[in-house]
Amino acid sequence: MKEEQNHVNPIFDFVTRWLPISVLAIFFVTALFADFLANDKPIYAKVGDNTYWPVWESIIGAENDMSLNWRITDPDFAIYPMFPFSDHSSPNLSIRYKGPGTTSERNGRQFTHWLGTDRLGRDVAANMIHGCRKSLLVGFLAMILAAVIGITLGIVAGYWGDHKRYIHPMMAILILFLTAHALFLLINGLAYGLPLLLLFLVLFALLQFTSSDHTGRWPLLLDSVTLRLIEVFNSVPGLLLLLVVGSMFSRPSLVGVAVLIGLLRWTRFARFCRGEVLKAKEGEFITAAQVAGQSDASVIWRYLLPEIVGPLVVVFVFGVASAIILESTLSFLGIGVPVEQITWGSLLGQAKYNLNAWWLAVFPGLAIFLLIVSLNYFGDQMRRKAG
């Protein structure tokens, strides 16, 4: 019996611990080096006595004549990426819906489409590699925004509750207007750096320009408002709300989709932070810090946040998985990112137009499945360690 356990446990330990981490590492490396793995430009090219690095030069914005006109220049020697196609390559309808292993000719050279081509003749492998970067980008951006909103509201609601905080009516109206304007620009991808800064300034103003003086001011009722918002967002199915909000905008950008998802997934962070802060603020170390004259911001930053940061990472990991699923669903339905942005979901959606193109369903679907399962396993391991 012990011998069987000795044989089974290492395999089980590898499958449940190291295999998900290895798969995640592969996905992250693929996303980080996507330009060097799939690109229609050479990594290295030599013309006469001159050497060029077209891929790297295009990344850092230092393109020269060779980098820009490499298609019409015949290099003496060139090293191409593993998949010599880019995700934004020109459509080639003559090779559309070609199966894995199909070859095509370009500049007198034969190239192999190892995972086939899509309905516009673009290489599926290249789109899969760059789609990995976009899926992870959407997932992390969405959860960063959700964490900022949820943690701020959760800590504020749990620490101050419904007492001692008032705001001037004009300040409340200004905050609502600026926040709505910032979100509109964010979703449409218009100069999103400035609205993000504006959103953080609004949150700062909300905390700094409130006071205990209630003369001519509105009570914020932070805890009650936060709880009602959580109930409203949790009562409406996330996908349905995304469909309704997404239809109000004309093809939101990649960042816009991440913002939409982040605005729906903040409730987990808020509910968790509120509960943890309610428990922690009754502790003796919080009371001692307050008696010692430390400010509320200092108490929150030095004592409350370190207590909850570990479990918050677990919530973040599970949130990334759910955000990737939502983005893939939106792209599959054709209402996600713009048409020129190829993601796993949009590749999967192309299988609807040709049921014989099985590779458009198998490869993106398998990639989504592996990434989500690996993220969930990784999050579950972190939860066990934190708990």
C-alpha positions in Angstrom: 0.0 0.0 0.0 2.8 2.4 0.9 4.6 1.5 -2.3 1.5 2.4 -4.4 1.3 5.8 -2.6 5.0 6.4 -3.3 4.4 5.8 -7.0 1.1 7.8 -7.2 2.0 10.8 -5.1 4.8 12.2 -7.2 2.7 11.9 -10.4 -0.3 13.5 -8.7 1.9 16.3 -7.2 3.3 17.0 -10.7 -0.1 17.1 -12.4 -1.7 19.3 -9.7 1.2 21.6 -8.9 4.0 21.8 -11.5 2.0 21.1 -14.7 -0.3 24.1 -14.3 2.6 26.4 -13.4 4.6 25.1 -16.5 1.6 25.7 -18.8 1.2 29.3 -17.4 4.9 29.9 -17.9 4.6 28.8 -21.5 1.7 31.2 -22.1 3.4 34.1 -20.4 6.6 33.5 -22.4 4.6 33.3 -25.6 2.8 36.5 -24.9 6.0 38.3 -24.0 8.0 37.2 -27.0 5.1 37.0 -29.5 6.8 39.4 -31.9 9.8 37.1 -32.1 7.8 33.9 -32.5 5.3 35.1 -35.1 6.2 37.9 -37.5 6.4 38.4 -41.2 9.7 40.4 -40.8 13.0 38.7 -40.3 14.6 38.6 -36.9 18.0 39.2 -38.5 18.9 40.1 -42.0 22.2 40.8 -43.8 22.3 42.8 -47.1 25.9 43.2 -48.3 28.0 44.5 -45.5 25.0 45.8 -43.5 23.1 43.9 -40.8 19.5 44.6 -39.7 17.2 43.5 -36.9 13.8 44.3 -38.4 11.6 42.8 -35.7 13.5 44.5 -32.8 13.7 47.8 -34.7 9.9 47.8 -35.3 9.3 47.2 -31.5 11.5 50.1 -30.3 10.4 52.3 -33.2 13.8 52.6 -34.8 12.8 51.2 -38.2 15.1 52.0 -41.1 14.8 51.5 -44.9 15.5 47.8 -44.6 13.0 47.4 -41.8 10.3 49.2 -43.7 11.0 47.8 -47.2 12.2 44.3 -46.3 9.5 42.8 -48.5 11.1 44.2 -51.7 14.7 43.8 -50.5 16.3 40.4 -51.2 18.6 39.8 -48.2 21.8 37.8 -48.6 21.0 36.0 -45.4 17.9 36.1 -43.1 16.7 34.4 -39.9 12.9 34.3 -39.8 10.7 33.7 -36.7 9.4 30.2 -36.1 6.1 31.3 -37.7 6.9 33.8 -40.4 3.5 35.5 -40.4 2.1 38.4 -38.3 -1.4 38.8 -36.8 -2.0 41.8 -39.0 -0.8 40.3 -42.3 -2.7 41.2 -45.4 -5.6 38.9 -46.2 -4.9 36.2 -48.9 -8.2 34.8 -50.0 -6.5 32.3 -52.3 -5.5 30.2 -49.2 -8.5 30.8 -47.0 -9.7 27.9 -44.9 -6.6 25.8 -45.6 -5.9 22.9 -43.2 -2.9 22.4 -41.0 0.3 21.8 -42.9 -0.7 23.8 -45.9 2.1 25.7 -47.7 2.0 29.1 -49.4 4.6 31.0 -51.4 5.9 34.5 -50.7 8.8 36.3 -52.3 9.8 33.1 -54.0 9.9 31.1 -50.7 7.6 28.4 -49.4 6.1 28.8 -45.9 4.1 26.2 -44.0 0.9 27.1 -42.1 1.3 24.6 -39.3 -2.2 25.2 -37.8 -3.9 26.2 -41.0 -5.4 29.5 -42.2 -8.6 31.4 -41.2 -11.4 32.7 -43.4 -9.2 35.5 -44.7 -6.2 33.4 -45.4 -4.2 34.5 -42.3 -2.0 32.1 -40.4 -3.8 30.6 -37.4 -0.6 29.9 -35.5 0.5 33.5 -35.7 -2.9 34.7 -34.6 -2.9 32.2 -31.7 0.5 33.5 -30.5 -0.6 37.2 -30.6 -4.0 36.3 -29.3 -2.4 34.9 -26.2 -0.9 38.3 -25.5 -4.2 40.0 -26.1 -6.1 37.6 -23.8 -3.7 38.0 -21.0 -3.6 41.8 -21.5 -7.4 42.0 -21.3 -7.5 39.7 -18.2 -4.8 41.6 -16.3 -6.0 45.1 -17.2 -9.6 44.2 -16.3 -8.6 42.8 -12.9 -6.3 45.8 -12.2 -9.1 48.2 -12.7 -11.5 45.9 -10.8 -9.0 45.7 -7.9 -8.6 49.5 -7.7 -12.3 50.1 -7.6 -13.2 47.1 -5.4 -10.4 47.5 -2.9 -11.0 51.3 -2.6 -14.8 50.9 -2.0 -14.4 47.9 0.2 -11.8 49.5 2.5 -13.7 52.8 2.6 -17.0 51.1 3.4 -15.6 48.8 6.0 -13.4 51.3 7.8 -15.7 54.4 7.9 -19.1 52.8 7.4 -22.1 55.1 7.3 -20.7 57.6 9.8 -18.7 60.8 9.9 -18.4 61.4 6.2 -20.1 64.1 4.3 -19.6 65.7 0.9 -20.6 69.0 -0.7 -23.4 68.6 -3.3 -21.3 70.3 -6.0 -18.4 68.1 -5.3 -20.6 65.0 -5.7 -22.0 66.2 -9.0 -18.5 67.0 -10.3 -17.2 63.6 -9.3 -20.1 61.8 -11.0 -19.6 63.9 -14.2 -15.8 63.4 -14.4 -16.1 59.7 -13.7 -18.7 59.2 -16.3 -16.7 61.1 -18.9 -13.5 59.2 -18.0 -15.3 55.9 -18.4 -16.7 56.9 -21.8 -13.3 57.8 -23.1 -11.8 54.6 -21.6 -14.3 52.3 -23.2 -13.8 54.0 -26.6 -10.0 53.9 -26.3 -9.7 57.7 -26.7 -6.6 59.0 -24.8 -7.2 56.6 -22.0 -4.1 57.6 -20.1 -5.7 61.0 -19.1 -9.0 59.6 -18.0 -7.3 56.9 -15.9 -5.4 59.7 -14.1 -8.6 61.6 -13.8 -10.3 58.6 -12.3 -7.6 58.2 -9.6 -7.8 62.0 -8.9 -11.5 61.6 -8.4 -11.1 58.8 -5.9 -8.5 60.9 -4.1 -10.9 63.8 -4.0 -13.6 61.6 -2.6 -11.4 60.6 0.3 -9.7 63.9 1.0 -12.5 66.5 0.5 -15.0 64.9 2.8 -15.4 66.0 6.4 -17.3 65.4 9.6 -19.0 68.8 9.2 -22.5 68.1 7.9 -23.6 71.7 7.4 -24.9 72.0 3.9 -23.4 68.7 2.9 -24.8 65.3 1.9 -24.1 62.2 4.0 -22.1 59.7 1.9 -23.5 56.5 3.6 -20.4 54.7 2.1 -21.2 51.3 3.5 -24.9 51.2 2.5 -24.2 52.5 -1.0 -21.4 50.0 -1.5 -23.6 47.1 -0.4 -26.4 48.2 -2.6 -24.1 48.5 -5.6 -22.7 45.0 -5.0 -26.2 43.6 -4.8 -27.2 45.3 -8.1 -24.1 44.2 -10.0 -24.4 40.6 -8.7 -28.1 40.3 -9.4 -27.6 41.0 -13.1 -25.8 38.3 -15.2 -22.4 39.6 -16.2 -22.6 38.5 -19.8 -26.0 40.1 -20.3 -24.8 43.4 -18.8 -21.8 43.3 -21.0 -24.0 42.8 -24.1 -26.2 45.7 -23.2 -23.3 48.1 -22.3 -21.2 47.0 -25.2 -24.0 47.7 -27.7 -23.9 51.3 -26.6 -20.4 51.8 -28.0 -19.1 51.3 -31.5 -16.6 48.4 -31.3 -14.7 49.2 -28.1 -10.9 48.9 -28.3 -9.0 46.2 -26.5 -8.5 48.5 -23.5 -12.2 49.4 -23.7 -13.2 45.7 -23.4 -10.9 45.3 -20.4 -12.5 48.4 -18.8 -16.0 47.0 -19.4 -15.1 43.7 -17.8 -13.3 45.4 -14.9 -16.4 47.5 -14.1 -18.3 44.2 -13.7 -15.8 42.3 -11.7 -15.0 44.7 -8.9 -17.7 43.3 -6.5 -15.5 40.4 -5.4 -12.7 42.6 -4.3 -15.1 45.0 -2.6 -17.1 42.4 -0.7 -13.9 40.6 0.5 -12.1 43.8 1.6 -15.2 45.1 3.4 -15.5 41.9 5.4 -11.8 41.7 6.3 -11.6 45.3 7.3 -14.6 45.0 9.6 -12.9 42.1 11.4 -9.4 43.7 11.4 -10.5 47.2 12.6 -11.7 45.6 15.9 -8.3 44.3 16.6 -6.1 45.7 19.4 -3.3 46.8 17.0 -5.8 49.1 15.1 -7.1 50.6 18.3 -3.5 51.2 19.5 -2.6 52.9 16.3 -5.6 55.1 16.5 -5.0 56.0 20.1 -1.4 56.8 19.2 -2.7 59.5 16.9 -2.0 57.9 13.5 -4.1 59.1 10.6 -6.7 57.0 8.9 -4.6 56.8 5.8 -1.6 55.5 7.8 -3.7 52.9 9.6 -5.1 51.6 6.4 -1.8 51.6 4.5 0.4 50.2 7.3 -2.0 47.8 9.1 -5.1 46.9 7.2 -3.7 46.3 3.7 -0.9 43.9 4.7 -3.5 41.8 6.4 -5.6 41.3 3.3 -3.0 41.4 0.4 -2.4 37.7 0.4 -6.0 36.5 -0.1 -6.5 39.4 -2.6 -3.9 37.9 -4.9 -6.0 34.7 -5.0 -9.1 36.7 -5.9 -7.1 38.5 -8.6 -5.9 35.2 -10.2 -9.4 33.7 -10.3 -10.7 37.1 -11.7 -8.1 37.0 -14.6 -9.5 33.6 -15.6 -13.1 34.8 -15.6 -12.1 38.0 -17.5 -10.5 35.9 -20.3 -13.6 33.8 -20.6 -15.8 36.9 -20.9 -13.5 38.5 -23.5 -13.5 35.2 -25.5 -17.3 35.0 -25.3 -17.7 38.6 -26.5 -15.3 38.0 -29.4 -17.0 34.8 -30.3 -20.3 36.6 -30.5 -18.7 39.2 -32.7 -19.2 42.2 -30.4 -15.9 42.3 -28.7 -12.7 43.9 -29.9 -12.5 45.4 -33.4 -12.3 43.1 -36.4 -8.6 43.9 -37.1 -7.8 42.7 -33.5 -7.5 38.9 -33.6 -8.1 37.1 -30.3 -8.8 33.5 -29.4 -12.5 34.2 -29.2 -12.7 35.8 -32.6 -10.7 32.8 -34.1 -13.2 30.5 -32.4 -16.1 32.4 -33.9 -14.8 32.0 -37.4 -15.6 28.3 -37.2 -19.2 29.2 -37.4 -18.8 30.2 -41.0 -17.2 26.9 -42.1 -18.0 23.8 -40.1 -15.3 21.9 -42.0 -12.6 24.2 -40.7 -12.2 22.1 -37.5 -8.8 23.6 -36.7 -10.5 27.0 -36.0 -12.5 25.4 -33.2 -10.0 23.0 -31.8 -6.8 25.0 -31.4 -8.3 28.3 -29.9 -10.7 26.3 -27.8 -7.9 24.1 -26.5 -5.7 27.2 -25.7 -8.6 28.8 -23.8 -9.3 25.6 -21.9 -5.6 25.1 -20.9 -5.1 28.7 -19.8 -8.3 28.8 -17.7 -7.7 25.4 -16.1 -4.1 26.4 -15.3 -5.1 29.7 -13.8 -7.8 28.0 -11.6 -5.4 25.4 -10.4 -2.8 28.0 -9.6 -5.4 30.1 -7.8 -6.6 27.1 -5.8 -3.0 26.3 -4.7 -2.5 29.9 -3.5 -5.8 29.8 -1.7 -4.7 26.6 0.2 -1.5 28.2 1.2 -3.2 31.4 2.3 -5.9 29.6 4.2 
